[in-house]
Amino acid sequence: MLESIMQLAYQSRQSGVDQILRPDEVTALRTLESFQHSEHQVMHEVLASSEAIYPSSPASIGSVQACCRASEFVQRRRLLELICKIYPSSDWVLEPQWKALRASGNAVFQAASILVAWMHQRFDLYYMAQARLEDALTSPFDVNSVRPFFLRTLSVPPAPRLRRSRLAGWRCDRESDNTTCASLLVVPSLRDPAPMVEAMRIAVAARSGPFHRKPAANQGVVVTELAFEVCS
């Protein structure tokens, strides 16, 4: 449910979603994505002004994570306010998801926490994938290199067919060595993550999968870029 909302929110800044979503629904999703982008810009400015950050070198991951932790409480409160102001209509494509999300105050609070965690993943992943730069750090607000993806695990024959999907993550291509950095957020309360986590562990150990250059298809891990197509 939350993956559907945030993937569409991301896609709302691209092209195509206007054809499959209601205009007011697109506006709501773009509000969430704009919140993420504006927060990324603020966090970048705070990070860049730190005494530990110099214009000639990329930020350390420790500094990035500290910046995320310092911002989390306020961001969660602001995002909670945004979500509570969204009133889905019965003709929205995501109306069932929004309805379930707003079923209780606890559900909305949990959603805000998870969506902020995903936002921090994007921020963290961007700096993790940065090559060493000669000039000042480029803000992730201005760069669209971090994109969502689907992870799908498929059982390998002759085992019975088993398919698990929609554990969404973020990927960022690193130009310096032509590799792909990827990040996942496991939410045990939303699904059983054990098969996904084990498949990722095997992929990392084998230097394959989304953390490297090729998906580990023989281990049941398939990476698919997120795309929306309108069926005529």
C-alpha positions, 0 to 999 in steps of 0.5 A: 500500500505505502509502496504504491503511494510513494512509487506513484508520488515519485512517478508524478514528477516524471511523465505518464501518471496524469493519464491514469490518475485523477487530477486531484489525486496527482496533486496529492501525490506531487505534494508528498514528492515535493515535500521530499524534494524540499526536505532533501534540499534543506538537509543538503544545505545543513550537511554542506554547511557542517564543519566536517564537510569540505567542498572538495570531497563528498560527505561521509555516510556517517555525517549523512546519517547524522543529518537524517537522524537530526531531521527525522522527528520534525519531518515525520510530524510535517508529513503526518500533517500532509497525509491527514489533509489528503481526502481521497475521492471514491473515483481515485485509483488509489482510493482503497489504499488511502482509505485503508491508510486513514482507517486509524490514527496509528496507521497514519502515524506508522505510514509517516514514519515509514515514508520518512525512512524511505526519504532518508534512504534516497538521501543516504543512497545518493551520497553513497553512490557519489564519485569523488568530486572536484567541485562542491557537492551537488544537491540530490534535489537537483539530481534524478539519478536515484530511482525506485525499483521492484524486487521479485523473488522467484523460486528456482526449479524444480522447487514449487513456483513461489513468487514474492514481489513489491519489496520496493527499494531505491537504486542509484547508478554510479558513473565512476565505475559503472556500478549500481548502488541499491537500498532496501527498506524492510518493514516486517509489520507489512510482510514477511521479509525473510525470503527477500532478505536471504535472497539479498544476502546471497546476491551480495555474497555472490557479488551480483544482484542490484548491489552490483552489475547483474541481477542474480536471476539464478538465486531468484532475485529479479530487478525490474525498473519501475514504469507505468504503462497505459493500456488502450 
